[in-house]
Amino acid sequence: MPNIYIIYRAMFDHNGTMHTIGGIENYILSLCDVFTRQGWPCHIVQPAKKAFTLTTPQYTIHSVTTGLYRGNLKKIALANWVSENADKNNDIIIFATDSYSVKMPDYKTLAIQHGISWDKPRAAKSAISQYCSSLLSQYKYLSYIKSDCSLVCVDHNFVNWYRTWFNIEQQHMKVIYNFYSEKISESEFAKKWSDDNATLNIIIARRFVDYRGIKLIAPIIKQLLPQYNIQVSFAGNGPLKPYLTELFANEVKVKLMQYGPNESFSVHKRQHIAIIPTLGSEGTSLSMIEAMAAGCMVISSNVGGLSNLIINGFNGRLVMPNTAEFTQALTTSLNDYQQSKTLAYNGLTSIAKVCSKENWAQDWIDMIKHKQG
C-alpha cells in the first residue's frame, strides 16, 4: 500500500486546528478521506517556523521548518523533506496546487490544477503592455508544469489553453470535475419548485471581491428589486462587504450572510436561483455544483470551467459577464417560472452522476493506481 504525501501551504496550527477552511483545504481533506478508506496512509506536509507532527485517524500532519526559504521557495524545503521520507518506488507525492510543484526526479508525483487564475480583467493599459503582461503571466504558469509530474485538472479550459503551447500527449493529464456531497431528492425538488411559491429566493454565494462580479451583479439586483417578489441573499465576506451594506441599507428583500462549508447544501435547498457572476479565475465552481445539486437554476458568466457545466438554455443560463446580458438573463428567469424550473431540473440531472462525490473519488483512486504503474 502506498503512502500519500500531500504538499501544501500551512493549513494547521500545532494543535491541529485549521487556519482557514477554503475550497482547496476542503479538497485536501476529502482526498484524505478517500485515500484512507483505501488503506493508503495520508501525510499532509506544510511549512512551519517550528517543526511538529500530529497524527489523526485520517492523516498525519508534518510541519517542516523551512529555514531561510521564503515565499514560494518554501516548497523546495517541503519537497526535500518528502524526498528524505518517501519511498520513491511505492509512495505518491501530490502537490495540492500546481504552483507548489517542484521537480522530484524518480518519484511518483502529480499536481492539482484548480483552474485558470490569470484571466482576471486588467486595468486599462496600452495594447502592448497588456500583451507583454499576458505573456509573462502565461510563462509563469507554464513554468509550474513539470514534464515528469502528472496533472489533475478541474476543468477542460486549462487543458485547451495548455495545448495551444505544447503537445498535450507529452504531459499526462486527467480532468476530474469538482464534486457535491449531497443532492436534493425528487420529492424535495417538487416541493421547492411548487406552483404555490409566491416568492423566489436568489443567492449569490461568492467572496465579496471585484473579480467575483459583486459590483457587476449588485446594481442589477438593486434595479430589479421593486419589480419582483424576490428575496436575495449575498453569502460570503470580503472587502466589498461595506459596499453591499451601503447599497442595500434598510432593504428588507436583501440580506448579507455567511455559512460554513457543511451548511452549503441546506442553504441552497432554500434557494431557487443561484447567480455566479464571476469575471475571471474560475474552474468547475464548487458553488455552482452545490447549487445545481440543491435544485437551483443557475445563471452564470461564461468564464473558465463554468462553461464545462452549463449548456445555455438547457440546464441553466450562460452569459457574457456584462450588465446587459445578466439583466436580460435574470429578468427572463423571473418572468418565466416554469422554464426556470425546467432548467433547474435539467441542471440537477445533468450533474447527478458526473459531479457526484462517488464518481470523483473513483477517478482519484484510478489516478493513484495509474501512478503506481
N, C-alpha and C positions, 0 to 999 in steps of 0.2 A: 504494500500500500504506500502511495507517495505521501510525503509531507507537502503541504501547500504553503508557500511563503507569499504574503501579500504586502507589497511595499507601498507606503503612503505617508503623507504628512502627519504630524502629530494630531491624533484624534482622541486620545485618552490621557487622563492625568494619572498620578501614581496610585490613586485609589481605584482606578478602572472606570472612572466616570468620564463620559464623553464630553469634550469641549463643545462641539457643535453636532447637530443631527441634520445633515442635509442629504441631498439626493445621492451623492457618491458614498457617504458614510452608510446610509441605509443599504445601498447596493453591496457594499463590502460585507455587512452583517448578514445579508441574505445569502451571499455566496458561502460564507462560513457555515450557515445553517445547512445548505445543500451538500457541501463537501463533508461535513461532519456526519451526516446521515449515510454517506457512502463509506464511512470509516476512514476518511482521509484527514489526518490532524492538520489544523489550520494555525498558522503563525502570522500575526499582524506585526509588521516591523515598521517602527516610526522613529523620528529623531527626538532627542531629549537632551536637556542640559546635564541631567544625571541619569545614568542607566538604571533600569529596573525591569523585572519580569513578573508578570501576573498571569495566572492560569485560571480559565473559566471552563465550564463544560463544553463550550463551543469553539473556543480559540485561546491561544496563548499570546499575550501582548509582550513584545520585546521592544523596549525603548532603548535606543542606541545613542550613546554620546557621539556627537558629530564633530567634536573638537573645533578646529579653526574654520571648518567649512561653513559657508554662509549661503543663504538663498537656495537656489536650485542645486548648488554643489553638495548640499546635504545628501542628495540622493546617491551620490557616489559613495559616501560613507556607509549608507544603508546597504547598498549593493555589495560592498566589500565585506560587511558583516555577514550577509547572507551567503556569500561565496565561501566563507570560512565554516559555515554551519550546515549548509545544504549538501545533500548527496547529488552530484551532477548527473549520475546515471539513473536516478529514480525520482527525485523531487521536482516540483514545478514551482517556478517563480512567476508571480503575477504583479505587474506594475499597475496599480489601481487607476492611474491615468497615464496616457501615453507620454505626457510631459515629464513623468518620473522615470522613464525608461533609460537605461544605460546599457552599453554593450557588456554582455557576460558570456564570453566565448565558451562553448561546450556545455552550457547549462540550458535546460529546457525553459524558455521564457516566453511570456506573452504579455501584451499590454492592452488596456481597455481605452478605446477612443469614444468619448461621450458625446461627440457631435462637434461640428464646425463652430468655432467661437470667434473667428476673425472676420465675420461678415456683418458686424455691427455698423450702423450708419456712422459715417465720418463727418467731422466738422467740415464746413466749406473750405476747400483748398483748391489750388490750381490743379488742372488735369495731370500735369507732370508729377506734382508732389503726391497726388493720390495714387498714381501708377507706381511710383517708387515705394511708397508706403505699403502698397498691396504686395509687391514683390518681396519686400523684406519680411512681411508677415508670413507669406507662404513659404519662404525659405526657412524661417524659424520653425514652423510646424512640420515641414518635411524633415527637418533635422531630428525630430523626436522619433522618427520611424527607423528602426534598426532592421537590417536585412535578415538577421537570424532570429528575429522576435516576431512571433505570430501576433495578429491584431484582431481583437474582437471589437466590432463597431456597432453602435446602437441604431444606425440608420444607413441607407444607401447613398445619402447625399455626400458623405465623406468619401466613400468608395469611388463614386463618379468623379469627384474632384481629383482624387489621387491618380486615377487612370489618365487624366489629362497631362500628367507629368511623367509617369513611369509605366512600364509594362506590368499590369496587375498580376500576371502569372508568376512573377518573381517574388511576390510577397504573399505569404499565407494569411488570408483574411477571411473572417466569417462575420456575417451580420446577425446579431441577436437583439431583437427589439427589447425595449424596456417592458415591464410587466405590471399587472394589477394583482392584488392579493384576494380581493373579494368582488363578487359580481351580483347584481340585483336579480331577483327571480322574476319569472314571467308574471306572476300574480302581483308582485310589488311594483313592477313596471306598469301594469294596467291600472293599479290604484293611483300611482303617481301621476299618470297622464289621463286620469279620468276626465270625461267631458264636463264634470261638475266643477272643475277648477275655475275659480274666479280670478285668481292671481297667479301670475307667472313669476317664478323665482329665478334670478340671474346671478351667476357667480363669476367673479374674475379672481382666480387664485394664482396670484403672481407676486414676486418680490416687487416692492414699490421702488423701482428704478426706471430710468429712461428707456433702456433697451428692451424692457419687458412691455413696452407700449402703454404704460399707465397714462401718460399725457396725451396719447392718441385716443384712448377709449373713454376716459373720464368726461371730457366735454360732450361726447356723443350721448353718454348716459344722461348727463345734465339736460341736454336738449330734449330728449325723449321722455323724461320723467313725467311731465304734465299730460302727455298724450296717452299713456298706457297704465293699466293696473298692474304694476310690477313691483317687486321687492328686489333690491340689488345688494349683493354682498361683495365688498372688496376684502379678500382674505390674504393677509400677508403682513409684511413690515418692511421698513426701509426708509431711505432719506426723503422720499416723496410723500410720506405719511402726512406731514403738515399741509402739503398742497391739497391732498384729498380731504383732510379735515376742514380746511377753509372753504373749499369748493362746495362741499355738501353740508355745511353747518346748518343745523336745525332742519335738515331734510329727513323726514320720517321714513321715506322709502329707501334710504340708503344707510347701510351700516358698515363700519370697518371692524374686522375681526381677525383673529388668529386661531389656528388649530394645530394640534400635534400631528406627527406622521401617522399615528394609528387612528386618527379621527377623520382622515380624508374621506373614506368611503361613507361614513354616516353623515358627514356634512353634504357631500354631493348627492346623496339619495334624496335630500330635501330640495334640490335644485332642478330646474327644467332646462335652462340654457347655460352653458359654460362658454365663456369667451376667452380665447388665447390670442391676445393682440401683439405678440412678440415682434420686435423689429430685427432681431438677429440673435445668434448664439443659441440654437435650439436643436436638440436631437429628436428622438421619438419621446416626446414630452411625457413624463410621469403624470403631470397634472391632466393632460389630455386623455391619457389612457384610463386614469382613475375616473374621470368624468364620464367617459363613454361606458365604462363598466358599471357605473352607477345609474345609467339610463338617461344621461343628459344629452341634449342636442348641442353639438359643438360648432361654434363659429370661430374660425382660426385664420391667422395670416398664413401665407404660403411660404413660410421661412423654414430652411433647414429640413430636418427629418419629419416635420409636421405633415408634409405632403406625402410621406410614405403611409400615413394612416387614414387620411381623409380623401375621398373621391368627391369632388364638389357636386352637390345636388343629389348624391346617393346616400352617404352616411354622415353628412354634415355640410357645412359651407366653408369653402376655402377661398380667401380673397387676398388681394394686394393689401399690404399694411398702410392704407391711407384712409383719411376721413370719409371720403365719398363711398368707397366700397364697404367699409364696416357699417356705415349708417344704413346703406341700402340693404345689406345682409340682415342686420338686426331688425330693421323695420319690416322686411318681408317675413321674417321668422315670427314676429309678434302679431302680424296681421293674418297669418295662416297657421292656426294651431294644429290642424290635422297633418299638414305637411311637416311641421316641426316634429310632431310625434313620430311620423314615419321615419324621418331622418335619424331621430334618436334611437329608434328600434333597430334600424339598419346599422347604426354605429355600434350598438351593443352586440349584435350578432356577428358583425364583421371582425371584431377583435376577440370574441369569446374564446377561441382556441389559440389564435396566433399570439396573443399577448397574455395568455394565462401564465401564472407563476409556474405551473407544472411543465408547460412547454419550454419556458425559459430555463428552468432547472435542467431538463433533459438535454437541451442544447449545450449547456455548460458542461454537463457530465461527458457528453460526446467530445467536446473540445479538449477536455483534460485527457481523455483516453487517447485522442489523436496525438497529443503532445507526447504521451508515454511511448507511442510507437507500437 
